[in-house]
């Protein structure tokens, strides 16, 4: 995937929160008990102990506030990931204070409105210093996944209370459909209409044209016969290697609103993504046709990313309102719950691996 990039957008100021730890609840109950006993007995020693215990709470609040104040959180993550594949997310905490360090800092991401299960911990962040840590994240559903913000919390100094601040740091990751582990029989799938001409200059064997030699051209490509005939240096241009291609017709519209139908539609999208990756790895171009958004073609790595983006953001409810997709070529790979009814090379998402391809 693409290189991670730092995110610095903050939508609003920190919002605060405070909660008791288990030890803190016990401490508060004991403090209330001492206070009740001091008021009822009038014992000066109990009032002294009560004052010390209340002072401990006050010191805890001041020191935790000092640790949280003047810190900034940043996040680095990829732009695109694959479903059910772990990817790294780097969190960085910067202490903007000049003299005071921040202690016992915890960072926790909020993803799609829910706190993430893992926390990142920094024991100490020195004044005007930075600390970074990475964790592994995994998303199970294709589409856009929103990283809404980072919760920064601390239990310093006594672990009685957890004070936290939440900063909105909004990022969006496109989750591509996951790979289907079952072997899809692509060996029997011939290119849709054979091999098409590339129609552009390249390092192939087929002759394209003669042109005048320019600075930087390879002298080994000089056409001496044409040069002698016309009296000026000419070089031979060759056509880029023609690539085979396969057309994939994806019919992922669910038949109804039952969970089983929607699961079949999602599996069909995952099969199409897996097949496109495998065909591109074999050096073939892919043309994807869906019921919405027209057709997407690949001619390299960048185009394959665009195709996977299209599959990731495909709305299966919109597909139900769109006409059934139709391929341009006679031999195409048909994927979807109704693939068997179209004829040709069909892959049904609910079929077992051994029967995944039609005759």
Secondary structure, DSSP 8 states (H G I E B T S, - for coil): ----EEE----S--EEEEEE-HHHHHHHHHHHHHHHHHHHH--HHHHHHHHHHHHHHHHHHHHHHHHHTTEEEEEEE-SEEETT--EEEEEEEEE--SS--EEEEEEEEEETTEE-S--EEEEEE-TT-EEEEEEEE---S-EEEEEEEEEEEE-TTTSSEEEEEEEEEEEEEEEE-----S----TT---TTSB----SEEEEEEEEEEEE--TT--GGGB-HHHHHHHTS-EEEEEE----BEEEEEEE---SSSSHHHHHHHHHHHHHHHHHHHHHHHTT-EEEEE-SSS-EEE-SSHHHHHHHHHHHHT--HHHHHTS-----SSSS-EEEETTHHHH-SEEE-TTS-GGG-B--
